[in-house]
Amino acid sequence: MRANLRRKGCQVAILNPWPAPGLSLTLESRFDSPCANVPRELIVGQMLGHYRLVEQISRGGMGVVYRAHDEHLEREVALKVLAPANLHDAGACKRFHNEAVILSKLNHPNIIAVHDFDTEDGIDFLIMEYVPGQTLSARLETGPLTEEEVLQIGRQITAAVQEAHNLGIIHRDLKPQNVMLTPRGRVKVADFGLARRSPSAVDTAATTDVTRELEVIGTLPYMPPEQLRGEPADSCSDIYSIGAVLYELATGRRAFPETHGPRLVDSILHEAPRSPSTLTQWVSRPFETVVLKCLEKEPARRYQSATELGVDLKHISTSTT
């Protein structure tokens, strides 16, 4: 569910501070105009450049992802395009381009790798590594996970987020739908379309207006209070979202399960989440302490880095083996 705040006139601007080699000219040439109008759906078997569409593997409000075959390198890839409804949305197009630039800067085993960004017949498309498996959202459909599973996944998400933070990148949309899990248990964090540089990594005075516009966007159940208030997101904002994901993995329900938008916002801003140990028998006091610290209302009361969070998750894993 996307935040209602986004629909109430909050404008989106994408800050693009990374001139990515091989991508910068392609991206910057399109930044001032909407994506090309493509009045048709892509079909399986269609070619985009040297990529043949094999099957549609996911579809959301913002984009569509296909499994595709790279005819040149003889490998499977994931090919992402904007959903047709967003082709005239300049903000959506900029976020799509922004995602390509950001992913090109990241190189980590727990982050989806980008291979290419190109245009064919007026269609912009992003080529990424193909990751077999399922999203954490799909995994949750079978119920909450075991302690070992949650800790292993949590450590990998934390490692990926720390890598991004080390480069001054804030994800801003961490949620189960944006985390892939392979059959072997490898985590891949995806969808950096809403990511931006941290406030400390940019000239705050020069970007105040852009920052204010950017921050009121995300996926409501996983957004920290400060992001809902339109304040600049920083590394502690991602820590909150990790906590929300860990809570859901452990309990099978969201930290704030309210489904009505305004009431959900009020819960996130003012209410404490129910203790995970009251919902799942295996939840230990140390794990509960870690998750609730991530979900603190005030950023200063949360973990101040993903590294710090990762240390505590590793300590719990060690003490339970």
NORTA-V882942 format. One record per residue. N is the residue number from 1. RES is the residue in three letters. BURIAL is + if it has 9 or more other C-alpha atoms within 8 Angstrom, else -. Layout:
BEGIN
N_RES_BURIAL ; N_RES_BURIAL
END
This chain:
BEGIN
1_MET_- ; 2_ARG_- ; 3_ALA_+ ; 4_ASN_- ; 5_LEU_+ ; 6_ARG_+ ; 7_ARG_- ; 8_LYS_- ; 9_GLY_- ; 10_CYS_+ ; 11_GLN_- ; 12_VAL_- ; 13_ALA_+ ; 14_ILE_+ ; 15_LEU_- ; 16_ASN_- ; 17_PRO_- ; 18_TRP_- ; 19_PRO_- ; 20_ALA_+ ; 21_PRO_- ; 22_GLY_- ; 23_LEU_+ ; 24_SER_+ ; 25_LEU_- ; 26_THR_+ ; 27_LEU_+ ; 28_GLU_- ; 29_SER_- ; 30_ARG_+ ; 31_PHE_+ ; 32_ASP_- ; 33_SER_- ; 34_PRO_+ ; 35_CYS_+ ; 36_ALA_+ ; 37_ASN_- ; 38_VAL_+ ; 39_PRO_- ; 40_ARG_- ; 41_GLU_- ; 42_LEU_- ; 43_ILE_- ; 44_VAL_+ ; 45_GLY_- ; 46_GLN_- ; 47_MET_- ; 48_LEU_- ; 49_GLY_- ; 50_HIS_- ; 51_TYR_+ ; 52_ARG_+ ; 53_LEU_+ ; 54_VAL_+ ; 55_GLU_- ; 56_GLN_+ ; 57_ILE_- ; 58_SER_- ; 59_ARG_+ ; 60_GLY_- ; 61_GLY_- ; 62_MET_- ; 63_GLY_+ ; 64_VAL_+ ; 65_VAL_+ ; 66_TYR_+ ; 67_ARG_+ ; 68_ALA_+ ; 69_HIS_+ ; 70_ASP_+ ; 71_GLU_+ ; 72_HIS_- ; 73_LEU_- ; 74_GLU_- ; 75_ARG_- ; 76_GLU_+ ; 77_VAL_+ ; 78_ALA_+ ; 79_LEU_+ ; 80_LYS_+ ; 81_VAL_+ ; 82_LEU_+ ; 83_ALA_+ ; 84_PRO_+ ; 85_ALA_- ; 86_ASN_+ ; 87_LEU_+ ; 88_HIS_+ ; 89_ASP_+ ; 90_ALA_+ ; 91_GLY_+ ; 92_ALA_+ ; 93_CYS_+ ; 94_LYS_+ ; 95_ARG_+ ; 96_PHE_+ ; 97_HIS_+ ; 98_ASN_+ ; 99_GLU_+ ; 100_ALA_+ ; 101_VAL_+ ; 102_ILE_+ ; 103_LEU_+ ; 104_SER_+ ; 105_LYS_- ; 106_LEU_+ ; 107_ASN_- ; 108_HIS_+ ; 109_PRO_- ; 110_ASN_+ ; 111_ILE_+ ; 112_ILE_+ ; 113_ALA_+ ; 114_VAL_+ ; 115_HIS_+ ; 116_ASP_- ; 117_PHE_+ ; 118_ASP_- ; 119_THR_+ ; 120_GLU_- ; 121_ASP_- ; 122_GLY_+ ; 123_ILE_+ ; 124_ASP_+ ; 125_PHE_+ ; 126_LEU_+ ; 127_ILE_+ ; 128_MET_+ ; 129_GLU_+ ; 130_TYR_- ; 131_VAL_- ; 132_PRO_- ; 133_GLY_- ; 134_GLN_+ ; 135_THR_+ ; 136_LEU_+ ; 137_SER_+ ; 138_ALA_+ ; 139_ARG_+ ; 140_LEU_+ ; 141_GLU_- ; 142_THR_- ; 143_GLY_- ; 144_PRO_+ ; 145_LEU_+ ; 146_THR_- ; 147_GLU_+ ; 148_GLU_- ; 149_GLU_- ; 150_VAL_+ ; 151_LEU_+ ; 152_GLN_- ; 153_ILE_+ ; 154_GLY_+ ; 155_ARG_+ ; 156_GLN_+ ; 157_ILE_+ ; 158_THR_+ ; 159_ALA_+ ; 160_ALA_+ ; 161_VAL_+ ; 162_GLN_+ ; 163_GLU_+ ; 164_ALA_+ ; 165_HIS_+ ; 166_ASN_- ; 167_LEU_- ; 168_GLY_+ ; 169_ILE_+ ; 170_ILE_+ ; 171_HIS_+ ; 172_ARG_+ ; 173_ASP_+ ; 174_LEU_+ ; 175_LYS_+ ; 176_PRO_+ ; 177_GLN_+ ; 178_ASN_+ ; 179_VAL_+ ; 180_MET_+ ; 181_LEU_+ ; 182_THR_+ ; 183_PRO_- ; 184_ARG_- ; 185_GLY_- ; 186_ARG_+ ; 187_VAL_+ ; 188_LYS_+ ; 189_VAL_+ ; 190_ALA_+ ; 191_ASP_- ; 192_PHE_+ ; 193_GLY_- ; 194_LEU_+ ; 195_ALA_+ ; 196_ARG_+ ; 197_ARG_+ ; 198_SER_+ ; 199_PRO_+ ; 200_SER_- ; 201_ALA_- ; 202_VAL_- ; 203_ASP_- ; 204_THR_- ; 205_ALA_- ; 206_ALA_- ; 207_THR_+ ; 208_THR_- ; 209_ASP_- ; 210_VAL_+ ; 211_THR_+ ; 212_ARG_+ ; 213_GLU_+ ; 214_LEU_+ ; 215_GLU_+ ; 216_VAL_+ ; 217_ILE_+ ; 218_GLY_+ ; 219_THR_+ ; 220_LEU_+ ; 221_PRO_+ ; 222_TYR_+ ; 223_MET_+ ; 224_PRO_+ ; 225_PRO_+ ; 226_GLU_+ ; 227_GLN_+ ; 228_LEU_+ ; 229_ARG_- ; 230_GLY_+ ; 231_GLU_+ ; 232_PRO_+ ; 233_ALA_+ ; 234_ASP_+ ; 235_SER_+ ; 236_CYS_+ ; 237_SER_+ ; 238_ASP_+ ; 239_ILE_+ ; 240_TYR_+ ; 241_SER_+ ; 242_ILE_+ ; 243_GLY_+ ; 244_ALA_+ ; 245_VAL_+ ; 246_LEU_+ ; 247_TYR_+ ; 248_GLU_+ ; 249_LEU_+ ; 250_ALA_+ ; 251_THR_+ ; 252_GLY_+ ; 253_ARG_- ; 254_ARG_+ ; 255_ALA_+ ; 256_PHE_+ ; 257_PRO_- ; 258_GLU_- ; 259_THR_- ; 260_HIS_- ; 261_GLY_+ ; 262_PRO_- ; 263_ARG_+ ; 264_LEU_+ ; 265_VAL_+ ; 266_ASP_+ ; 267_SER_+ ; 268_ILE_+ ; 269_LEU_- ; 270_HIS_- ; 271_GLU_- ; 272_ALA_- ; 273_PRO_- ; 274_ARG_- ; 275_SER_- ; 276_PRO_+ ; 277_SER_+ ; 278_THR_- ; 279_LEU_- ; 280_THR_+ ; 281_GLN_- ; 282_TRP_- ; 283_VAL_+ ; 284_SER_- ; 285_ARG_- ; 286_PRO_- ; 287_PHE_+ ; 288_GLU_+ ; 289_THR_- ; 290_VAL_+ ; 291_VAL_+ ; 292_LEU_+ ; 293_LYS_+ ; 294_CYS_+ ; 295_LEU_+ ; 296_GLU_+ ; 297_LYS_+ ; 298_GLU_- ; 299_PRO_+ ; 300_ALA_- ; 301_ARG_- ; 302_ARG_+ ; 303_TYR_+ ; 304_GLN_+ ; 305_SER_+ ; 306_ALA_+ ; 307_THR_+ ; 308_GLU_+ ; 309_LEU_+ ; 310_GLY_+ ; 311_VAL_- ; 312_ASP_+ ; 313_LEU_+ ; 314_LYS_+ ; 315_HIS_- ; 316_ILE_+ ; 317_SER_+ ; 318_THR_- ; 319_SER_- ; 320_THR_- ; 321_THR_-
END
